[in-house]
Amino acid sequence: MPQLNPGPWLAIFLMSWVVFLLILTFKISNFNSLNEPTLKNKKNKPESPYWPWA
């Protein structure tokens, strides 16, 4: 029975998964994040509280 020979079917299965994962990777990486990270400016940094007893 040729269906039981894993040689060609295993190669087809693995190659199809590689192609599938590569396509998904590129499609997912093309999406832009909805919440872009903002840079923290040192000017907006709150000052630490004043502790007179320290």
CHARMM internal coordinates of N, CA and C (Angstrom, degrees):
IC EDIT
DIST 1 N 1 CA 1.4490
DIST 1 CA 1 C 1.5301
ANGL 1 N 1 CA 1 C 109.06
DIST 1 C 2 N 1.3240
ANGL 1 CA 1 C 2 N 118.29
DIHE 1 N 1 CA 1 C 2 N 118.87
DIST 2 N 2 CA 1.4655
ANGL 1 C 2 N 2 CA 120.23
DIHE 1 CA 1 C 2 N 2 CA -175.87
DIST 2 CA 2 C 1.5250
ANGL 2 N 2 CA 2 C 113.26
DIHE 1 C 2 N 2 CA 2 C -71.85
DIST 2 C 3 N 1.3311
ANGL 2 CA 2 C 3 N 118.83
DIHE 2 N 2 CA 2 C 3 N -18.66
DIST 3 N 3 CA 1.4587
ANGL 2 C 3 N 3 CA 120.27
DIHE 2 CA 2 C 3 N 3 CA -179.85
DIST 3 CA 3 C 1.5275
ANGL 3 N 3 CA 3 C 111.60
DIHE 2 C 3 N 3 CA 3 C -65.99
DIST 3 C 4 N 1.3168
ANGL 3 CA 3 C 4 N 116.87
DIHE 3 N 3 CA 3 C 4 N -25.03
DIST 4 N 4 CA 1.4563
ANGL 3 C 4 N 4 CA 120.55
DIHE 3 CA 3 C 4 N 4 CA -176.29
DIST 4 CA 4 C 1.5185
ANGL 4 N 4 CA 4 C 112.79
DIHE 3 C 4 N 4 CA 4 C -83.00
DIST 4 C 5 N 1.3190
ANGL 4 CA 4 C 5 N 118.09
DIHE 4 N 4 CA 4 C 5 N -9.04
DIST 5 N 5 CA 1.4557
ANGL 4 C 5 N 5 CA 121.36
DIHE 4 CA 4 C 5 N 5 CA 178.12
DIST 5 CA 5 C 1.5301
ANGL 5 N 5 CA 5 C 107.78
DIHE 4 C 5 N 5 CA 5 C -78.32
DIST 5 C 6 N 1.3501
ANGL 5 CA 5 C 6 N 119.37
DIHE 5 N 5 CA 5 C 6 N 109.35
DIST 6 N 6 CA 1.4571
ANGL 5 C 6 N 6 CA 120.86
DIHE 5 CA 5 C 6 N 6 CA -173.81
DIST 6 CA 6 C 1.5274
ANGL 6 N 6 CA 6 C 113.73
DIHE 5 C 6 N 6 CA 6 C -78.21
DIST 6 C 7 N 1.3105
ANGL 6 CA 6 C 7 N 118.52
DIHE 6 N 6 CA 6 C 7 N -8.76
DIST 7 N 7 CA 1.4664
ANGL 6 C 7 N 7 CA 121.23
DIHE 6 CA 6 C 7 N 7 CA -175.38
DIST 7 CA 7 C 1.5194
ANGL 7 N 7 CA 7 C 114.04
DIHE 6 C 7 N 7 CA 7 C -54.47
DIST 7 C 8 N 1.3153
ANGL 7 CA 7 C 8 N 119.53
DIHE 7 N 7 CA 7 C 8 N -66.30
DIST 8 N 8 CA 1.4717
ANGL 7 C 8 N 8 CA 118.63
DIHE 7 CA 7 C 8 N 8 CA -176.77
DIST 8 CA 8 C 1.5279
ANGL 8 N 8 CA 8 C 112.97
DIHE 7 C 8 N 8 CA 8 C -71.18
DIST 8 C 9 N 1.3145
ANGL 8 CA 8 C 9 N 118.48
DIHE 8 N 8 CA 8 C 9 N -34.06
DIST 9 N 9 CA 1.4594
ANGL 8 C 9 N 9 CA 120.40
DIHE 8 CA 8 C 9 N 9 CA -177.07
DIST 9 CA 9 C 1.5244
ANGL 9 N 9 CA 9 C 111.73
DIHE 8 C 9 N 9 CA 9 C -71.51
DIST 9 C 10 N 1.3095
ANGL 9 CA 9 C 10 N 116.40
DIHE 9 N 9 CA 9 C 10 N -36.52
DIST 10 N 10 CA 1.4637
ANGL 9 C 10 N 10 CA 119.25
DIHE 9 CA 9 C 10 N 10 CA 178.16
DIST 10 CA 10 C 1.5269
ANGL 10 N 10 CA 10 C 110.59
DIHE 9 C 10 N 10 CA 10 C -66.40
DIST 10 C 11 N 1.3249
ANGL 10 CA 10 C 11 N 116.39
DIHE 10 N 10 CA 10 C 11 N -41.30
DIST 11 N 11 CA 1.4645
ANGL 10 C 11 N 11 CA 119.73
DIHE 10 CA 10 C 11 N 11 CA 178.67
DIST 11 CA 11 C 1.5318
ANGL 11 N 11 CA 11 C 110.63
DIHE 10 C 11 N 11 CA 11 C -64.33
DIST 11 C 12 N 1.3260
ANGL 11 CA 11 C 12 N 117.72
DIHE 11 N 11 CA 11 C 12 N -42.99
DIST 12 N 12 CA 1.4657
ANGL 11 C 12 N 12 CA 121.46
DIHE 11 CA 11 C 12 N 12 CA 178.85
DIST 12 CA 12 C 1.5250
ANGL 12 N 12 CA 12 C 109.96
DIHE 11 C 12 N 12 CA 12 C -63.81
DIST 12 C 13 N 1.3134
ANGL 12 CA 12 C 13 N 116.42
DIHE 12 N 12 CA 12 C 13 N -43.31
DIST 13 N 13 CA 1.4676
ANGL 12 C 13 N 13 CA 120.93
DIHE 12 CA 12 C 13 N 13 CA 179.93
DIST 13 CA 13 C 1.5256
ANGL 13 N 13 CA 13 C 111.00
DIHE 12 C 13 N 13 CA 13 C -62.03
DIST 13 C 14 N 1.3247
ANGL 13 CA 13 C 14 N 117.50
DIHE 13 N 13 CA 13 C 14 N -47.48
DIST 14 N 14 CA 1.4634
ANGL 13 C 14 N 14 CA 120.65
DIHE 13 CA 13 C 14 N 14 CA -178.47
DIST 14 CA 14 C 1.5227
ANGL 14 N 14 CA 14 C 111.65
DIHE 13 C 14 N 14 CA 14 C -66.78
DIST 14 C 15 N 1.3177
ANGL 14 CA 14 C 15 N 117.69
DIHE 14 N 14 CA 14 C 15 N -41.50
DIST 15 N 15 CA 1.4628
ANGL 14 C 15 N 15 CA 120.14
DIHE 14 CA 14 C 15 N 15 CA 179.94
DIST 15 CA 15 C 1.5279
ANGL 15 N 15 CA 15 C 111.12
DIHE 14 C 15 N 15 CA 15 C -66.94
DIST 15 C 16 N 1.3342
ANGL 15 CA 15 C 16 N 116.61
DIHE 15 N 15 CA 15 C 16 N -37.15
DIST 16 N 16 CA 1.4664
ANGL 15 C 16 N 16 CA 118.19
DIHE 15 CA 15 C 16 N 16 CA 178.61
DIST 16 CA 16 C 1.5239
ANGL 16 N 16 CA 16 C 110.70
DIHE 15 C 16 N 16 CA 16 C -66.11
DIST 16 C 17 N 1.3291
ANGL 16 CA 16 C 17 N 118.09
DIHE 16 N 16 CA 16 C 17 N -36.67
DIST 17 N 17 CA 1.4615
ANGL 16 C 17 N 17 CA 120.67
DIHE 16 CA 16 C 17 N 17 CA 177.44
DIST 17 CA 17 C 1.5225
ANGL 17 N 17 CA 17 C 111.45
DIHE 16 C 17 N 17 CA 17 C -68.92
DIST 17 C 18 N 1.3191
ANGL 17 CA 17 C 18 N 116.81
DIHE 17 N 17 CA 17 C 18 N -37.57
DIST 18 N 18 CA 1.4673
ANGL 17 C 18 N 18 CA 119.71
DIHE 17 CA 17 C 18 N 18 CA 177.97
DIST 18 CA 18 C 1.5262
ANGL 18 N 18 CA 18 C 109.87
DIHE 17 C 18 N 18 CA 18 C -63.26
DIST 18 C 19 N 1.3173
ANGL 18 CA 18 C 19 N 116.82
DIHE 18 N 18 CA 18 C 19 N -46.01
DIST 19 N 19 CA 1.4678
ANGL 18 C 19 N 19 CA 120.41
DIHE 18 CA 18 C 19 N 19 CA 179.15
DIST 19 CA 19 C 1.5239
ANGL 19 N 19 CA 19 C 109.92
DIHE 18 C 19 N 19 CA 19 C -63.69
DIST 19 C 20 N 1.3118
ANGL 19 CA 19 C 20 N 117.17
DIHE 19 N 19 CA 19 C 20 N -44.31
DIST 20 N 20 CA 1.4626
ANGL 19 C 20 N 20 CA 122.06
DIHE 19 CA 19 C 20 N 20 CA -179.93
DIST 20 CA 20 C 1.5281
ANGL 20 N 20 CA 20 C 110.61
DIHE 19 C 20 N 20 CA 20 C -59.46
DIST 20 C 21 N 1.3199
ANGL 20 CA 20 C 21 N 117.67
DIHE 20 N 20 CA 20 C 21 N -46.07
DIST 21 N 21 CA 1.4607
ANGL 20 C 21 N 21 CA 120.86
DIHE 20 CA 20 C 21 N 21 CA -179.20
DIST 21 CA 21 C 1.5215
ANGL 21 N 21 CA 21 C 111.99
DIHE 20 C 21 N 21 CA 21 C -68.56
DIST 21 C 22 N 1.3330
ANGL 21 CA 21 C 22 N 117.56
DIHE 21 N 21 CA 21 C 22 N -35.75
DIST 22 N 22 CA 1.4622
ANGL 21 C 22 N 22 CA 119.74
DIHE 21 CA 21 C 22 N 22 CA 177.68
DIST 22 CA 22 C 1.5248
ANGL 22 N 22 CA 22 C 110.78
DIHE 21 C 22 N 22 CA 22 C -66.34
DIST 22 C 23 N 1.3105
ANGL 22 CA 22 C 23 N 117.36
DIHE 22 N 22 CA 22 C 23 N -42.98
DIST 23 N 23 CA 1.4631
ANGL 22 C 23 N 23 CA 120.63
DIHE 22 CA 22 C 23 N 23 CA 179.10
DIST 23 CA 23 C 1.5206
ANGL 23 N 23 CA 23 C 110.02
DIHE 22 C 23 N 23 CA 23 C -63.63
DIST 23 C 24 N 1.3162
ANGL 23 CA 23 C 24 N 117.32
DIHE 23 N 23 CA 23 C 24 N -44.90
DIST 24 N 24 CA 1.4667
ANGL 23 C 24 N 24 CA 120.34
DIHE 23 CA 23 C 24 N 24 CA 179.36
DIST 24 CA 24 C 1.5212
ANGL 24 N 24 CA 24 C 111.44
DIHE 23 C 24 N 24 CA 24 C -62.89
DIST 24 C 25 N 1.3228
ANGL 24 CA 24 C 25 N 116.62
DIHE 24 N 24 CA 24 C 25 N -40.65
DIST 25 N 25 CA 1.4612
ANGL 24 C 25 N 25 CA 120.38
DIHE 24 CA 24 C 25 N 25 CA -179.01
DIST 25 CA 25 C 1.5197
ANGL 25 N 25 CA 25 C 110.52
DIHE 24 C 25 N 25 CA 25 C -60.80
DIST 25 C 26 N 1.3308
ANGL 25 CA 25 C 26 N 117.20
DIHE 25 N 25 CA 25 C 26 N -45.99
DIST 26 N 26 CA 1.4550
ANGL 25 C 26 N 26 CA 119.88
DIHE 25 CA 25 C 26 N 26 CA -178.56
DIST 26 CA 26 C 1.5264
ANGL 26 N 26 CA 26 C 111.60
DIHE 25 C 26 N 26 CA 26 C -70.33
DIST 26 C 27 N 1.3159
ANGL 26 CA 26 C 27 N 118.21
DIHE 26 N 26 CA 26 C 27 N -36.51
DIST 27 N 27 CA 1.4595
ANGL 26 C 27 N 27 CA 120.13
DIHE 26 CA 26 C 27 N 27 CA 179.35
DIST 27 CA 27 C 1.5320
ANGL 27 N 27 CA 27 C 111.06
DIHE 26 C 27 N 27 CA 27 C -68.67
DIST 27 C 28 N 1.3151
ANGL 27 CA 27 C 28 N 117.23
DIHE 27 N 27 CA 27 C 28 N -40.24
DIST 28 N 28 CA 1.4629
ANGL 27 C 28 N 28 CA 120.41
DIHE 27 CA 27 C 28 N 28 CA -179.54
DIST 28 CA 28 C 1.5269
ANGL 28 N 28 CA 28 C 110.50
DIHE 27 C 28 N 28 CA 28 C -70.94
DIST 28 C 29 N 1.3241
ANGL 28 CA 28 C 29 N 117.30
DIHE 28 N 28 CA 28 C 29 N -37.50
DIST 29 N 29 CA 1.4576
ANGL 28 C 29 N 29 CA 119.25
DIHE 28 CA 28 C 29 N 29 CA -178.09
DIST 29 CA 29 C 1.5241
ANGL 29 N 29 CA 29 C 112.24
DIHE 28 C 29 N 29 CA 29 C -72.17
DIST 29 C 30 N 1.3305
ANGL 29 CA 29 C 30 N 119.02
DIHE 29 N 29 CA 29 C 30 N -15.07
DIST 30 N 30 CA 1.4632
ANGL 29 C 30 N 30 CA 121.26
DIHE 29 CA 29 C 30 N 30 CA 178.17
DIST 30 CA 30 C 1.5188
ANGL 30 N 30 CA 30 C 112.33
DIHE 29 C 30 N 30 CA 30 C -80.20
DIST 30 C 31 N 1.3179
ANGL 30 CA 30 C 31 N 118.98
DIHE 30 N 30 CA 30 C 31 N -13.94
DIST 31 N 31 CA 1.4429
ANGL 30 C 31 N 31 CA 120.98
DIHE 30 CA 30 C 31 N 31 CA 178.60
DIST 31 CA 31 C 1.5197
ANGL 31 N 31 CA 31 C 110.01
DIHE 30 C 31 N 31 CA 31 C -72.48
DIST 31 C 32 N 1.3163
ANGL 31 CA 31 C 32 N 115.60
DIHE 31 N 31 CA 31 C 32 N 140.78
DIST 32 N 32 CA 1.4613
ANGL 31 C 32 N 32 CA 120.34
DIHE 31 CA 31 C 32 N 32 CA 175.33
DIST 32 CA 32 C 1.5129
ANGL 32 N 32 CA 32 C 108.54
DIHE 31 C 32 N 32 CA 32 C -91.81
DIST 32 C 33 N 1.2794
ANGL 32 CA 32 C 33 N 115.16
DIHE 32 N 32 CA 32 C 33 N 146.39
DIST 33 N 33 CA 1.4528
ANGL 32 C 33 N 33 CA 119.90
DIHE 32 CA 32 C 33 N 33 CA 177.46
DIST 33 CA 33 C 1.5238
ANGL 33 N 33 CA 33 C 109.25
DIHE 32 C 33 N 33 CA 33 C -70.54
DIST 33 C 34 N 1.3183
ANGL 33 CA 33 C 34 N 117.30
DIHE 33 N 33 CA 33 C 34 N 136.81
DIST 34 N 34 CA 1.4576
ANGL 33 C 34 N 34 CA 120.40
DIHE 33 CA 33 C 34 N 34 CA 179.67
DIST 34 CA 34 C 1.5169
ANGL 34 N 34 CA 34 C 111.21
DIHE 33 C 34 N 34 CA 34 C -71.69
DIST 34 C 35 N 1.3053
ANGL 34 CA 34 C 35 N 116.96
DIHE 34 N 34 CA 34 C 35 N -33.23
DIST 35 N 35 CA 1.4633
ANGL 34 C 35 N 35 CA 121.85
DIHE 34 CA 34 C 35 N 35 CA 179.16
DIST 35 CA 35 C 1.5168
ANGL 35 N 35 CA 35 C 108.51
DIHE 34 C 35 N 35 CA 35 C -108.64
DIST 35 C 36 N 1.3119
ANGL 35 CA 35 C 36 N 115.26
DIHE 35 N 35 CA 35 C 36 N 91.47
DIST 36 N 36 CA 1.4497
ANGL 35 C 36 N 36 CA 119.07
DIHE 35 CA 35 C 36 N 36 CA 179.71
DIST 36 CA 36 C 1.5279
ANGL 36 N 36 CA 36 C 109.52
DIHE 35 C 36 N 36 CA 36 C -69.09
DIST 36 C 37 N 1.3111
ANGL 36 CA 36 C 37 N 117.45
DIHE 36 N 36 CA 36 C 37 N 137.27
DIST 37 N 37 CA 1.4705
ANGL 36 C 37 N 37 CA 118.69
DIHE 36 CA 36 C 37 N 37 CA 178.69
DIST 37 CA 37 C 1.5263
ANGL 37 N 37 CA 37 C 110.03
DIHE 36 C 37 N 37 CA 37 C -68.23
DIST 37 C 38 N 1.3032
ANGL 37 CA 37 C 38 N 115.40
DIHE 37 N 37 CA 37 C 38 N 141.42
DIST 38 N 38 CA 1.4656
ANGL 37 C 38 N 38 CA 120.12
DIHE 37 CA 37 C 38 N 38 CA 179.24
DIST 38 CA 38 C 1.5166
ANGL 38 N 38 CA 38 C 108.81
DIHE 37 C 38 N 38 CA 38 C -101.67
DIST 38 C 39 N 1.3038
ANGL 38 CA 38 C 39 N 114.39
DIHE 38 N 38 CA 38 C 39 N 146.82
DIST 39 N 39 CA 1.4562
ANGL 38 C 39 N 39 CA 119.21
DIHE 38 CA 38 C 39 N 39 CA 178.11
DIST 39 CA 39 C 1.5216
ANGL 39 N 39 CA 39 C 109.18
DIHE 38 C 39 N 39 CA 39 C -81.09
DIST 39 C 40 N 1.3058
ANGL 39 CA 39 C 40 N 115.56
DIHE 39 N 39 CA 39 C 40 N 138.88
DIST 40 N 40 CA 1.4573
ANGL 39 C 40 N 40 CA 119.57
DIHE 39 CA 39 C 40 N 40 CA 178.44
DIST 40 CA 40 C 1.5268
ANGL 40 N 40 CA 40 C 108.43
DIHE 39 C 40 N 40 CA 40 C -88.98
DIST 40 C 41 N 1.2764
ANGL 40 CA 40 C 41 N 114.75
DIHE 40 N 40 CA 40 C 41 N 124.45
DIST 41 N 41 CA 1.4664
ANGL 40 C 41 N 41 CA 119.78
DIHE 40 CA 40 C 41 N 41 CA 176.35
DIST 41 CA 41 C 1.5226
ANGL 41 N 41 CA 41 C 108.79
DIHE 40 C 41 N 41 CA 41 C -87.96
DIST 41 C 42 N 1.3190
ANGL 41 CA 41 C 42 N 115.36
DIHE 41 N 41 CA 41 C 42 N 144.71
DIST 42 N 42 CA 1.4546
ANGL 41 C 42 N 42 CA 119.01
DIHE 41 CA 41 C 42 N 42 CA 177.86
DIST 42 CA 42 C 1.5291
ANGL 42 N 42 CA 42 C 110.58
DIHE 41 C 42 N 42 CA 42 C -72.02
DIST 42 C 43 N 1.3439
ANGL 42 CA 42 C 43 N 116.46
DIHE 42 N 42 CA 42 C 43 N -20.15
DIST 43 N 43 CA 1.4563
ANGL 42 C 43 N 43 CA 120.01
DIHE 42 CA 42 C 43 N 43 CA 179.15
DIST 43 CA 43 C 1.5207
ANGL 43 N 43 CA 43 C 110.95
DIHE 42 C 43 N 43 CA 43 C -68.62
DIST 43 C 44 N 1.3177
ANGL 43 CA 43 C 44 N 116.79
DIHE 43 N 43 CA 43 C 44 N -32.91
DIST 44 N 44 CA 1.4611
ANGL 43 C 44 N 44 CA 120.75
DIHE 43 CA 43 C 44 N 44 CA -177.33
DIST 44 CA 44 C 1.5284
ANGL 44 N 44 CA 44 C 112.63
DIHE 43 C 44 N 44 CA 44 C -87.50
DIST 44 C 45 N 1.2976
ANGL 44 CA 44 C 45 N 116.53
DIHE 44 N 44 CA 44 C 45 N 4.52
DIST 45 N 45 CA 1.4586
ANGL 44 C 45 N 45 CA 119.70
DIHE 44 CA 44 C 45 N 45 CA -178.22
DIST 45 CA 45 C 1.5315
ANGL 45 N 45 CA 45 C 109.47
DIHE 44 C 45 N 45 CA 45 C -70.69
DIST 45 C 46 N 1.3342
ANGL 45 CA 45 C 46 N 117.99
DIHE 45 N 45 CA 45 C 46 N 125.09
DIST 46 N 46 CA 1.4698
ANGL 45 C 46 N 46 CA 118.88
DIHE 45 CA 45 C 46 N 46 CA 179.50
DIST 46 CA 46 C 1.5265
ANGL 46 N 46 CA 46 C 110.42
DIHE 45 C 46 N 46 CA 46 C -67.62
DIST 46 C 47 N 1.2980
ANGL 46 CA 46 C 47 N 114.45
DIHE 46 N 46 CA 46 C 47 N 146.10
DIST 47 N 47 CA 1.4586
ANGL 46 C 47 N 47 CA 118.99
DIHE 46 CA 46 C 47 N 47 CA -179.65
DIST 47 CA 47 C 1.5199
ANGL 47 N 47 CA 47 C 109.47
DIHE 46 C 47 N 47 CA 47 C -78.65
DIST 47 C 48 N 1.3165
ANGL 47 CA 47 C 48 N 115.27
DIHE 47 N 47 CA 47 C 48 N 149.33
DIST 48 N 48 CA 1.4609
ANGL 47 C 48 N 48 CA 118.97
DIHE 47 CA 47 C 48 N 48 CA 178.89
DIST 48 CA 48 C 1.5315
ANGL 48 N 48 CA 48 C 109.28
DIHE 47 C 48 N 48 CA 48 C -72.57
DIST 48 C 49 N 1.3223
ANGL 48 CA 48 C 49 N 116.85
DIHE 48 N 48 CA 48 C 49 N 151.94
DIST 49 N 49 CA 1.4809
ANGL 48 C 49 N 49 CA 119.31
DIHE 48 CA 48 C 49 N 49 CA -178.85
DIST 49 CA 49 C 1.5282
ANGL 49 N 49 CA 49 C 111.06
DIHE 48 C 49 N 49 CA 49 C -66.44
DIST 49 C 50 N 1.3006
ANGL 49 CA 49 C 50 N 114.39
DIHE 49 N 49 CA 49 C 50 N 152.76
DIST 50 N 50 CA 1.4635
ANGL 49 C 50 N 50 CA 121.00
DIHE 49 CA 49 C 50 N 50 CA 179.33
DIST 50 CA 50 C 1.5235
ANGL 50 N 50 CA 50 C 109.54
DIHE 49 C 50 N 50 CA 50 C -88.17
DIST 50 C 51 N 1.3105
ANGL 50 CA 50 C 51 N 116.52
DIHE 50 N 50 CA 50 C 51 N 121.70
DIST 51 N 51 CA 1.4659
ANGL 50 C 51 N 51 CA 121.45
DIHE 50 CA 50 C 51 N 51 CA 179.74
DIST 51 CA 51 C 1.5313
ANGL 51 N 51 CA 51 C 107.29
DIHE 50 C 51 N 51 CA 51 C -111.93
DIST 51 C 52 N 1.3115
ANGL 51 CA 51 C 52 N 119.42
DIHE 51 N 51 CA 51 C 52 N 100.06
DIST 52 N 52 CA 1.4623
ANGL 51 C 52 N 52 CA 120.23
DIHE 51 CA 51 C 52 N 52 CA -176.01
DIST 52 CA 52 C 1.5212
ANGL 52 N 52 CA 52 C 113.57
DIHE 51 C 52 N 52 CA 52 C -69.24
DIST 52 C 53 N 1.3217
ANGL 52 CA 52 C 53 N 119.16
DIHE 52 N 52 CA 52 C 53 N -24.12
DIST 53 N 53 CA 1.4615
ANGL 52 C 53 N 53 CA 120.67
DIHE 52 CA 52 C 53 N 53 CA -177.35
DIST 53 CA 53 C 1.5215
ANGL 53 N 53 CA 53 C 113.05
DIHE 52 C 53 N 53 CA 53 C -87.96
DIST 53 C 54 N 1.3460
ANGL 53 CA 53 C 54 N 117.49
DIHE 53 N 53 CA 53 C 54 N -6.01
DIST 54 N 54 CA 1.4628
ANGL 53 C 54 N 54 CA 119.50
DIHE 53 CA 53 C 54 N 54 CA -177.81
DIST 54 CA 54 C 1.5083
ANGL 54 N 54 CA 54 C 111.67
DIHE 53 C 54 N 54 CA 54 C -88.31
END
COOR INIT
IC SEED 1 N 1 CA 1 C
IC BUILD
